[in-house]
Amino acid sequence: MKSFLLWLVFICALVGCSGSGENINLPAADSNNRTGANLSWFKRAAMDAYMKYSVWSENRSGFVTMFAQDGQVIHASAVGWADRELEKPMRIDTHMRFASMTKPVTAIAALILVDEGKLQLNDHVASYIPSFGDLRVAVNENKNANDVFDTRAIEKPLLVKHLLMFSSGIGPGYSNSTDLYKHWMANGIRSHKSGGLAERVEKLSRLPLFEEPGLVWRYGSSADVLARVVEVVSGQAFDMFLEERIFGPLGMTNTRFLHAVSDHHALAQVYTQDPNGELILAPKRIDSEWNEGGSGLVSTAPDYMRFALMIWNGGEFDGVRILPKQVISDMTLPHVKKGVFARRDIEGLGWGLGIGVVVKEDATLPGTIGDIFWGGYYGTTFFVSPSTGLVGVILSQNEMSQYSGGYQTPIYAIQAIAVSGS
């Protein structure tokens, strides 16, 4: 690893690419759990070298990174372009699409209601969305000879905890060779041309589940259904609940849903790769105009660092407590110990309540056992490492294509440098 990092620093010095490092005055998270570890100057140089080389070689348009150690921000860097065509540089506070990094925020929202006794993990989802009392599960993921799905009634009810654990049976997942997957893609949460969260979730209840609730971790629309439960229980629109109970109290003044952004030119452009590997503007396939539970947030590195430090500090940041420490502890336990992204050949990952958890030292993604994390479709990720005290937010804006060279490899390469033992 160290020789690789030296190579990166050397290459960056040769190409002479520029970047910017800035100090961000975020208040320190108040925790007594000090580890004594740190992000060495060598790792900082290697990360910046890697980012600069990626931009210089036109592999990615730009990056923003921010790291905290033991609750204090110790390094922040912005490299490359927020808009290549206009030569608008990335800044530490550049606004970006965070996509699935919305999911842990939705989990926190639900757990706030659980903590207040307004919602229980074992509550039936049908208690809040009655149509979910008539769910059916597909007997087979392919249609029968009459071109319909064989289904049966579910044996056990769908519970709130199943939504948090992504074990609801709600798709679509990644079974792209099956009829059921195609059916969900054609009729799922994003397929409709109009409608808000309530209408879209209602239509999901008519689709056959992939499996019985509680059996299998599946990536899909569980968080969207959970967001609707939050709306029903709180009596507030989901975006208003997030602003009142999470964003406002934490000082996340630049975080909101995409539909609330009045000037899209203020956002970093999203790029992707064409068949020749060249950077081009991306189609932005998952943008939407409604409140989602699984995607849709626009934010900045400093804002999301506040959220991440709140989790690291057991539910509190800058004197504001969002959740008790015990609730955060339960959230970050691996309630699902295997099968997370198994269909993508990713190993060593578990799942807590709305967030990923590293469960093996040799996990495919970098980290230490007990680290919690999640990423987003447009090339963003964050992690919180309780054992080392390191917290990171790593951002790019690159939509995946078959020509992108791996599953968001650059952001996880940066994380690997940060958490390496060198």
Phi, psi and omega per residue, in radians:
M1 nan -0.733 -3.078
K2 -1.155 -0.681 3.106
S3 -1.133 -0.617 3.093
F4 -1.125 -0.741 3.130
L5 -1.154 -0.687 3.082
L6 -1.053 -0.700 3.114
W7 -1.070 -0.723 3.140
L8 -1.100 -0.811 -3.138
V9 -1.077 -0.722 -3.133
F10 -1.117 -0.810 3.139
I11 -1.062 -0.751 -3.125
C12 -1.113 -0.658 3.099
A13 -1.124 -0.637 3.129
L14 -1.158 -0.791 -3.063
V15 -1.405 -0.324 3.041
G16 1.147 0.491 -3.107
C17 -1.294 2.638 -3.020
S18 -1.790 2.726 3.057
G19 -2.727 -3.107 -3.124
S20 -2.397 2.381 3.002
G21 -1.981 2.408 -3.089
E22 -2.346 2.606 3.034
N23 -1.616 2.261 3.139
I24 -1.940 2.201 -3.088
N25 -1.570 1.262 2.994
L26 -1.589 2.464 3.078
P27 -1.117 2.564 3.121
A28 -1.248 2.489 3.006
A29 -1.277 2.401 -3.040
D30 -1.621 1.737 3.107
S31 -2.450 2.556 3.100
N32 -1.565 0.009 -3.069
N33 -1.516 1.289 -3.107
R34 -1.606 2.367 -3.068
T35 -1.846 -0.425 -3.097
G36 1.482 -0.148 3.088
A37 -1.283 2.951 3.138
N38 -2.743 2.886 3.078
L39 -1.670 1.823 -2.990
S40 -1.132 2.788 3.100
W41 -1.068 -0.549 -3.112
F42 -1.179 -0.740 3.095
K43 -1.128 -0.698 3.122
R44 -1.077 -0.780 3.135
A45 -1.126 -0.711 -3.123
A46 -1.168 -0.709 3.102
M47 -1.099 -0.819 3.126
D48 -1.098 -0.657 3.116
A49 -1.105 -0.770 3.137
Y50 -1.082 -0.779 -3.129
M51 -1.124 -0.761 -3.122
K52 -1.132 -0.687 3.121
Y53 -1.171 -0.685 3.119
S54 -1.082 -0.652 3.106
V55 -1.282 -0.785 -3.134
W56 -1.056 -0.675 -3.139
S57 -1.452 0.017 3.114
E58 1.066 0.573 3.016
N59 -1.412 -0.623 3.079
R60 -2.452 2.764 -3.083
S61 -1.412 -0.644 -3.101
G62 3.111 2.964 -3.098
F63 -2.513 2.692 2.883
V64 -2.317 2.289 3.101
T65 -2.265 2.618 3.075
M66 -2.581 2.343 -3.130
F67 -2.295 2.489 3.052
A68 -2.158 2.557 3.081
Q69 -2.177 2.170 -3.130
D70 0.909 0.680 3.038
G71 1.576 -0.063 -3.100
Q72 -2.041 2.231 3.083
V73 -1.132 2.199 -3.066
I74 -2.083 -0.227 -3.115
H75 -2.767 2.344 3.052
A76 -2.529 2.438 -3.079
S77 -2.575 2.471 3.042
A78 -2.199 2.243 -3.047
V79 -2.337 2.412 3.009
G80 1.527 -2.632 -2.929
W81 -2.053 2.363 2.903
A82 -1.383 -0.503 3.078
D83 -2.549 1.842 -3.088
R84 -1.155 -0.697 -3.073
E85 -1.148 -0.664 3.135
L86 -1.638 0.012 -3.087
E87 0.916 0.801 3.091
K88 -1.641 2.005 -3.027
P89 -1.273 2.652 2.954
M90 -1.134 2.490 3.017
R91 -2.224 2.815 3.133
I92 -0.991 -0.607 -3.096
D93 -1.752 0.357 3.072
T94 -1.076 2.365 3.137
H95 -1.456 2.321 -3.080
M96 -2.407 2.815 3.016
R97 -1.378 2.218 -3.074
F98 -1.801 -0.168 3.036
A99 0.819 -2.115 -2.989
S100 -1.235 -0.113 2.976
M101 -1.207 -0.023 2.944
T102 -1.211 -0.542 -3.004
K103 -1.034 -0.821 3.094
P104 -1.095 -0.521 3.083
V105 -1.148 -0.751 3.095
T106 -1.075 -0.697 3.103
A107 -1.081 -0.768 3.109
I108 -1.061 -0.719 3.130
A109 -1.023 -0.809 3.139
A110 -1.136 -0.702 -3.107
L111 -1.208 -0.455 3.016
I112 -1.060 -0.776 3.131
L113 -1.205 -0.607 3.059
V114 -1.098 -0.799 -3.140
D115 -1.074 -0.579 -3.128
E116 -1.455 -0.020 3.123
G117 1.365 0.167 3.140
K118 -1.536 -0.218 -3.104
L119 -2.560 2.502 3.109
Q120 -2.117 2.542 -3.137
L121 -1.059 -0.549 -3.116
N122 -1.628 0.153 3.060
D123 -1.137 2.538 3.022
H124 -1.282 2.300 3.086
V125 -1.040 -0.569 3.138
A126 -1.105 -0.324 3.082
S127 -1.159 -0.412 -3.111
Y128 -1.938 -0.511 3.079
I129 -2.246 1.582 -2.969
P130 -0.943 -0.562 -3.110
S131 -1.116 -0.319 3.118
F132 -1.381 0.043 3.025
G133 -1.466 -0.134 -3.121
D134 -2.006 0.500 -3.089
L135 -1.167 2.564 3.054
R136 -2.219 2.666 -3.128
V137 -2.012 2.465 3.131
A138 -1.249 2.340 3.066
V139 -1.304 -0.561 3.118
N140 -2.494 2.545 -3.104
E141 -1.374 -0.065 3.056
N142 -2.016 2.650 -3.092
K143 -1.225 2.755 3.116
N144 -1.469 -3.007 -3.077
A145 -1.134 -0.349 3.113
N146 -1.611 0.178 3.087
D147 1.143 0.577 3.034
V148 -2.318 2.892 3.125
F149 -1.547 2.350 2.943
D150 -1.362 2.199 -3.104
T151 -2.326 2.880 3.019
R152 -2.521 2.805 3.100
A153 -1.153 2.540 3.103
I154 -1.158 2.594 -3.074
E155 -1.459 -0.556 3.120
K156 -2.228 2.610 -3.072
P157 -1.236 2.678 3.029
L158 -1.306 2.197 -3.100
L159 -1.886 2.800 3.100
V160 -1.010 -0.707 -3.121
K161 -1.111 -0.510 3.081
H162 -1.127 -0.618 3.086
L163 -1.153 -0.742 3.130
L164 -1.181 -0.600 -3.105
M165 -1.537 -0.007 -3.100
F166 0.995 0.576 3.101
S167 -2.051 0.620 -3.037
S168 -1.474 -0.273 -2.992
G169 1.485 -0.074 -3.136
I170 -1.364 2.300 -3.079
G171 -1.652 -2.893 0.272
P172 -1.647 -0.317 -3.053
G173 1.222 -2.609 -3.064
Y174 -2.229 0.426 -3.138
S175 -1.472 1.099 -2.933
N176 -1.266 0.005 3.110
S177 -1.713 -0.010 -3.055
T178 -1.816 2.734 3.103
D179 -1.117 -0.641 -3.093
L180 -1.169 -0.714 3.072
Y181 -1.030 -0.826 -3.130
K182 -1.100 -0.638 3.117
H183 -1.118 -0.741 3.119
W184 -1.186 -0.696 3.120
M185 -1.117 -0.595 -3.125
A186 -1.420 -0.369 -3.031
N187 -2.259 0.151 -3.059
G188 -1.388 -2.865 -2.954
I189 -1.082 -0.540 -3.086
R190 -1.720 -0.019 -2.988
S191 -1.416 -0.311 -3.040
H192 -1.530 2.529 -3.060
K193 -1.408 -0.279 -3.135
S194 -2.605 2.992 3.113
G195 1.924 2.567 3.097
G196 -1.613 -2.923 -3.091
L197 -1.024 -0.804 -3.075
A198 -1.061 -0.813 -3.107
E199 -1.151 -0.714 -3.100
R200 -1.203 -0.716 3.119
V201 -1.163 -0.675 3.112
E202 -0.999 -0.720 -3.134
K203 -1.196 -0.489 3.106
L204 -1.092 -0.569 -3.071
S205 -1.142 -0.253 -3.136
R206 -1.553 -0.135 -3.098
L207 -1.596 2.519 3.111
P208 -1.161 2.358 3.034
L209 -1.191 2.747 3.114
F210 -1.390 -0.567 3.120
E211 -2.740 2.991 3.093
E212 -1.037 2.464 3.041
P213 -0.994 2.427 3.072
G214 1.600 0.004 -3.044
L215 -1.721 -0.792 -2.939
V216 -2.348 2.413 3.003
W217 -1.272 2.242 -3.134
R218 -2.460 2.261 3.086
Y219 -1.329 2.240 -3.103
G220 -3.119 -2.453 -2.999
S221 -1.757 0.383 3.118
S222 -0.972 -0.746 -3.092
A223 -1.179 -0.530 3.101
D224 -1.190 -0.740 3.076
V225 -1.111 -0.707 3.112
L226 -1.070 -0.696 3.115
A227 -1.078 -0.670 3.104
R228 -1.167 -0.662 3.059
V229 -1.046 -0.742 3.097
V230 -1.029 -0.741 3.115
E231 -1.053 -0.830 -3.081
V232 -1.126 -0.793 -3.090
V233 -1.194 -0.724 -3.077
S234 -1.442 -0.403 -3.060
G235 1.309 0.282 -3.131
Q236 -2.163 2.650 2.957
A237 -1.062 2.554 -3.018
F238 -1.041 -0.734 -3.134
D239 -1.117 -0.630 3.123
M240 -1.203 -0.668 3.109
F241 -1.096 -0.785 3.135
L242 -1.071 -0.737 -3.121
E243 -1.138 -0.746 -3.059
E244 -1.307 -0.637 -2.983
R245 -1.823 -0.318 -3.091
I246 -2.204 -1.070 -3.012
F247 -1.130 -0.848 3.138
G248 -1.064 -0.949 3.141
P249 -1.026 -0.605 -3.107
L250 -1.502 -0.068 -3.114
G251 1.312 0.458 3.132
M252 -1.510 1.237 -2.967
T253 -1.292 -0.260 -3.108
N254 -1.881 0.283 -3.092
T255 -1.917 2.221 -3.131
R256 -2.875 3.019 3.081
F257 -1.359 2.660 -3.092
L258 -0.974 -0.653 -3.108
H259 -1.151 -0.288 3.119
A260 -1.601 -0.033 3.126
V261 -1.426 2.049 -3.090
S262 -1.405 -0.501 -3.094
D263 -2.161 1.705 -3.121
H264 -1.219 -0.288 3.081
H265 -1.217 -0.280 3.096
A266 -1.377 -0.215 3.131
L267 -1.518 2.648 2.997
A268 -1.106 2.467 3.061
Q269 -1.207 2.580 3.057
V270 -1.769 2.284 -3.134
Y271 -2.012 2.929 3.009
T272 -2.612 -3.047 -3.102
Q273 -1.971 2.401 3.063
D274 -1.524 3.127 -3.104
P275 -1.007 -0.364 3.097
N276 -1.605 0.057 -3.128
G277 1.423 0.135 -3.116
E278 -1.437 2.543 3.089
L279 -1.257 2.266 3.059
I280 -2.395 2.815 3.076
L281 -1.110 2.400 -3.072
A282 -1.527 2.707 3.094
P283 -1.289 -0.237 3.137
K284 0.974 1.179 -2.971
R285 -1.195 -0.417 -3.029
I286 -1.870 0.164 3.062
D287 -1.097 2.553 -3.114
S288 -2.603 2.944 -3.104
E289 -2.047 0.526 3.132
W290 -2.464 2.870 -3.129
N291 -1.308 2.001 3.118
E292 -1.801 2.728 2.998
G293 -1.687 -0.381 -3.062
G294 -1.828 -0.112 -3.077
S295 -2.881 -3.045 2.946
G296 1.768 -0.253 -3.096
L297 -1.353 2.492 2.944
V298 -1.896 2.375 -3.100
S299 -2.714 -3.005 3.106
T300 -2.306 2.882 3.113
A301 -1.051 -0.808 3.126
P302 -1.084 -0.686 3.136
D303 -1.110 -0.840 -3.085
Y304 -1.242 -0.458 3.043
M305 -1.111 -0.642 3.067
R306 -1.039 -0.768 3.116
F307 -1.113 -0.785 -3.120
A308 -1.141 -0.690 3.129
L309 -1.209 -0.532 3.039
M310 -1.067 -0.763 3.106
I311 -1.139 -0.824 -3.138
W312 -0.998 -0.648 -3.065
N313 -1.574 0.355 3.038
G314 1.253 0.570 3.030
G315 1.756 0.070 -3.088
E316 -2.302 2.478 3.041
F317 -2.577 2.316 3.089
D318 0.911 0.744 3.071
G319 1.407 0.020 -3.140
V320 -1.911 2.130 3.116
R321 -1.701 2.155 3.101
I322 -1.619 -0.716 3.141
L323 -2.533 2.668 3.031
P324 -1.132 2.695 -3.116
K325 -1.022 -0.649 -3.106
Q326 -1.151 -0.599 3.122
V327 -1.185 -0.745 3.091
I328 -1.109 -0.687 3.118
S329 -1.071 -0.742 3.123
D330 -1.191 -0.667 3.121
M331 -1.032 -0.666 -2.993
T332 -1.677 0.108 2.991
L333 -1.352 2.613 3.110
P334 -1.380 1.479 3.110
H335 -1.166 -0.535 3.010
V336 -1.968 2.030 -2.977
K337 -1.695 -0.099 3.129
K338 -2.764 2.884 3.072
G339 1.581 -0.060 -3.134
V340 -1.265 2.045 -3.092
F341 1.019 0.467 3.141
A342 -1.053 -0.573 -3.129
R343 -1.256 -0.142 3.040
R344 -1.851 0.231 3.126
D345 1.041 0.588 3.055
I346 -1.757 2.260 -3.029
E347 -2.054 2.788 2.991
G348 1.431 0.228 -3.111
L349 -1.953 2.436 3.018
G350 -2.056 -2.976 -3.077
W351 -2.523 2.307 3.091
G352 -1.612 -2.303 3.041
L353 -1.835 1.507 3.111
G354 1.514 0.302 -3.111
I355 -2.728 2.613 3.126
G356 -1.361 2.636 3.140
V357 -2.387 2.312 3.056
V358 -1.358 2.210 -3.083
V359 -2.028 -0.109 3.107
K360 -2.414 2.543 3.138
E361 -1.142 -0.536 -3.111
D362 -1.717 0.597 3.118
A363 -1.080 2.661 -3.129
T364 -1.065 -0.724 3.092
L365 -1.552 2.595 -3.067
P366 -1.170 2.560 3.079
G367 2.678 3.093 3.136
T368 -2.009 2.635 3.114
I369 -0.901 2.266 -3.128
G370 1.701 -0.232 3.073
D371 -1.105 2.501 3.059
I372 -2.022 2.677 -2.963
F373 -2.916 2.904 2.809
W374 -2.951 2.691 -3.107
G375 -2.158 3.127 -3.111
G376 -2.294 2.723 -3.037
Y377 -0.987 -0.593 -3.066
Y378 -1.557 0.273 3.065
G379 1.576 0.862 3.080
T380 -2.272 2.667 3.041
T381 -2.755 2.832 2.971
F382 -2.541 2.763 3.068
F383 -2.571 2.672 3.077
V384 -2.265 2.128 -3.098
S385 -1.960 1.698 -3.127
P386 -1.051 -0.588 -3.050
S387 -1.311 -0.471 -3.120
T388 -1.925 -0.225 -3.110
G389 1.375 0.116 -3.093
L390 -1.627 2.331 3.081
V391 -2.214 2.342 -3.105
G392 -2.368 2.520 2.978
V393 -2.167 2.100 -3.041
I394 -2.199 2.104 -2.973
L395 -2.230 2.403 2.882
S396 -2.450 -3.113 3.069
Q397 -2.401 1.461 -3.093
N398 -2.444 1.974 3.133
E399 -1.358 2.359 -3.096
M400 -1.169 2.440 2.942
S401 -2.435 3.010 3.139
Q402 -1.184 -0.137 -3.119
Y403 -1.878 0.199 -3.022
S404 -1.490 -0.169 3.063
G405 1.393 0.945 3.088
G406 1.740 2.934 -3.075
Y407 -1.372 1.553 3.109
Q408 0.869 0.789 -3.073
T409 -0.932 -0.767 -3.064
P410 -1.017 -0.745 -3.083
I411 -1.194 -0.570 3.123
Y412 -1.395 -0.424 2.999
A413 -1.151 -0.709 3.088
I414 -1.103 -0.768 3.104
Q415 -1.091 -0.686 -3.141
A416 -1.070 -0.691 3.104
I417 -1.108 -0.774 -3.083
A418 -1.110 -0.651 -3.034
V419 -1.721 0.006 -3.107
S420 -1.147 2.779 -3.116
G421 -1.512 0.017 -3.091
S422 -1.297 nan nan
